[in-house]
Amino acid sequence: MTNTEPDAPITVVDDVLKLAPIEAGKLGHFTVLKSEDVRVVVLAFEAGFVLKEHAAPKTLLMQALDGALRVTAGGRIVELAPGSLIRLESGERHQVEALEDSRLMLTLIR
């Protein structure tokens, strides 16, 4: 069950991974939760895919759900594995590379 009504006092997303399949040859972009103050997106990467350097307009939390990713930001290179979490300030430029098939949860905070 998924309840993503913006006016509801609680939002439940039962299976984020099921909502974000990894598809060969393309980057999957799946909004799994959206409300007035936060948006959660899951990116699904095939191994070897590189999301070129860019910036988010809001504070960003990045968490690996599965696989392995390399994030380059703020002059650092960070390897993300399931359970790892990175916080980036609004406007911080970054690049993401999938070292293997991976899914990355992004939480954009107002």
C-alpha positions as YAML, in Angstrom:
chain: A
units: angstrom
residues:
- id: 1
  name: MET
  ca: [0.00, 0.00, 0.00]
- id: 2
  name: THR
  ca: [1.21, 3.48, -0.83]
- id: 3
  name: ASN
  ca: [-0.47, 6.58, 0.54]
- id: 4
  name: THR
  ca: [1.06, 9.73, -0.92]
- id: 5
  name: GLU
  ca: [-1.81, 12.17, -0.52]
- id: 6
  name: PRO
  ca: [-0.25, 15.59, 0.24]
- id: 7
  name: ASP
  ca: [-2.91, 16.50, 2.83]
- id: 8
  name: ALA
  ca: [-2.64, 13.24, 4.79]
- id: 9
  name: PRO
  ca: [-0.97, 13.49, 8.25]
- id: 10
  name: ILE
  ca: [1.13, 10.41, 7.45]
- id: 11
  name: THR
  ca: [2.56, 9.11, 4.19]
- id: 12
  name: VAL
  ca: [3.48, 5.46, 3.72]
- id: 13
  name: VAL
  ca: [5.49, 4.02, 0.83]
- id: 14
  name: ASP
  ca: [5.68, 0.25, 1.37]
- id: 15
  name: ASP
  ca: [8.31, -0.77, -1.19]
- id: 16
  name: VAL
  ca: [10.52, 1.93, -2.67]
- id: 17
  name: LEU
  ca: [12.65, -0.58, -4.59]
- id: 18
  name: LYS
  ca: [9.63, -2.10, -6.32]
- id: 19
  name: LEU
  ca: [8.65, 1.37, -7.57]
- id: 20
  name: ALA
  ca: [12.11, 1.94, -9.11]
- id: 21
  name: PRO
  ca: [13.22, -0.89, -11.43]
- id: 22
  name: ILE
  ca: [16.67, -0.80, -13.03]
- id: 23
  name: GLU
  ca: [16.31, -0.75, -16.82]
- id: 24
  name: ALA
  ca: [19.16, -1.44, -19.22]
- id: 25
  name: GLY
  ca: [20.42, 1.54, -21.19]
- id: 26
  name: LYS
  ca: [18.68, 4.32, -19.28]
- id: 27
  name: LEU
  ca: [18.56, 6.23, -16.03]
- id: 28
  name: GLY
  ca: [15.35, 5.58, -14.12]
- id: 29
  name: HIS
  ca: [13.89, 8.60, -12.31]
- id: 30
  name: PHE
  ca: [10.99, 7.80, -9.97]
- id: 31
  name: THR
  ca: [9.29, 10.26, -7.61]
- id: 32
  name: VAL
  ca: [8.11, 8.05, -4.75]
- id: 33
  name: LEU
  ca: [6.90, 10.77, -2.37]
- id: 34
  name: LYS
  ca: [6.02, 14.41, -2.83]
- id: 35
  name: SER
  ca: [4.64, 16.90, -0.35]
- id: 36
  name: GLU
  ca: [4.84, 20.63, 0.23]
- id: 37
  name: ASP
  ca: [8.17, 20.52, 2.11]
- id: 38
  name: VAL
  ca: [9.94, 17.41, 0.79]
- id: 39
  name: ARG
  ca: [10.31, 15.30, -2.34]
- id: 40
  name: VAL
  ca: [11.81, 11.81, -2.47]
- id: 41
  name: VAL
  ca: [13.14, 10.49, -5.78]
- id: 42
  name: VAL
  ca: [14.78, 7.16, -6.50]
- id: 43
  name: LEU
  ca: [17.32, 7.05, -9.33]
- id: 44
  name: ALA
  ca: [17.94, 3.60, -10.85]
- id: 45
  name: PHE
  ca: [21.35, 3.20, -12.48]
- id: 46
  name: GLU
  ca: [22.75, 0.46, -14.66]
- id: 47
  name: ALA
  ca: [26.40, -0.36, -13.83]
- id: 48
  name: GLY
  ca: [28.75, 2.14, -15.49]
- id: 49
  name: PHE
  ca: [26.20, 4.93, -15.85]
- id: 50
  name: VAL
  ca: [27.56, 8.39, -14.99]
- id: 51
  name: LEU
  ca: [25.22, 11.23, -14.03]
- id: 52
  name: LYS
  ca: [27.31, 14.23, -15.13]
- id: 53
  name: GLU
  ca: [28.08, 17.09, -12.77]
- id: 54
  name: HIS
  ca: [25.01, 19.12, -11.82]
- id: 55
  name: ALA
  ca: [23.46, 20.85, -8.79]
- id: 56
  name: ALA
  ca: [20.16, 20.52, -6.94]
- id: 57
  name: PRO
  ca: [18.13, 23.64, -6.10]
- id: 58
  name: LYS
  ca: [17.45, 22.40, -2.55]
- id: 59
  name: THR
  ca: [19.29, 20.74, 0.32]
- id: 60
  name: LEU
  ca: [19.81, 17.15, -0.78]
- id: 61
  name: LEU
  ca: [20.20, 13.88, 1.11]
- id: 62
  name: MET
  ca: [21.60, 10.98, -0.94]
- id: 63
  name: GLN
  ca: [21.29, 7.40, 0.32]
- id: 64
  name: ALA
  ca: [22.29, 4.20, -1.50]
- id: 65
  name: LEU
  ca: [19.47, 1.65, -1.39]
- id: 66
  name: ASP
  ca: [21.46, -1.07, -3.14]
- id: 67
  name: GLY
  ca: [24.53, -1.48, -5.31]
- id: 68
  name: ALA
  ca: [27.58, 0.76, -5.11]
- id: 69
  name: LEU
  ca: [27.97, 4.38, -6.22]
- id: 70
  name: ARG
  ca: [30.77, 6.94, -6.38]
- id: 71
  name: VAL
  ca: [29.80, 10.54, -5.62]
- id: 72
  name: THR
  ca: [32.15, 13.41, -6.38]
- id: 73
  name: ALA
  ca: [31.26, 16.65, -4.56]
- id: 74
  name: GLY
  ca: [32.96, 19.44, -2.68]
- id: 75
  name: GLY
  ca: [36.41, 18.29, -3.74]
- id: 76
  name: ARG
  ca: [35.80, 14.82, -2.27]
- id: 77
  name: ILE
  ca: [35.08, 11.39, -3.68]
- id: 78
  name: VAL
  ca: [32.75, 9.28, -1.56]
- id: 79
  name: GLU
  ca: [31.84, 5.63, -2.16]
- id: 80
  name: LEU
  ca: [28.19, 5.05, -1.29]
- id: 81
  name: ALA
  ca: [27.04, 1.58, -0.24]
- id: 82
  name: PRO
  ca: [23.65, 0.62, 1.22]
- id: 83
  name: GLY
  ca: [23.29, 2.41, 4.53]
- id: 84
  name: SER
  ca: [25.57, 5.32, 3.55]
- id: 85
  name: LEU
  ca: [24.19, 8.84, 3.57]
- id: 86
  name: ILE
  ca: [25.48, 12.15, 2.16]
- id: 87
  name: ARG
  ca: [24.05, 15.63, 2.73]
- id: 88
  name: LEU
  ca: [24.70, 18.37, 0.15]
- id: 89
  name: GLU
  ca: [23.88, 22.04, 0.51]
- id: 90
  name: SER
  ca: [21.61, 23.62, -2.06]
- id: 91
  name: GLY
  ca: [23.57, 24.40, -5.23]
- id: 92
  name: GLU
  ca: [26.52, 22.08, -4.43]
- id: 93
  name: ARG
  ca: [27.77, 20.62, -7.72]
- id: 94
  name: HIS
  ca: [28.15, 16.84, -7.78]
- id: 95
  name: GLN
  ca: [28.52, 13.82, -10.05]
- id: 96
  name: VAL
  ca: [27.29, 10.25, -9.48]
- id: 97
  name: GLU
  ca: [28.72, 7.08, -11.01]
- id: 98
  name: ALA
  ca: [27.19, 3.61, -10.64]
- id: 99
  name: LEU
  ca: [29.92, 1.08, -9.91]
- id: 100
  name: GLU
  ca: [27.32, -1.68, -10.22]
- id: 101
  name: ASP
  ca: [23.55, -1.78, -10.79]
- id: 102
  name: SER
  ca: [22.33, 0.59, -8.07]
- id: 103
  name: ARG
  ca: [19.44, 2.62, -6.75]
- id: 104
  name: LEU
  ca: [19.96, 5.96, -5.04]
- id: 105
  name: MET
  ca: [17.32, 7.65, -2.90]
- id: 106
  name: LEU
  ca: [17.34, 11.44, -3.05]
- id: 107
  name: THR
  ca: [15.48, 13.50, -0.47]
- id: 108
  name: LEU
  ca: [15.09, 17.13, -1.48]
- id: 109
  name: ILE
  ca: [14.25, 19.32, 1.49]
- id: 110
  name: ARG
  ca: [12.62, 22.70, 1.18]
...
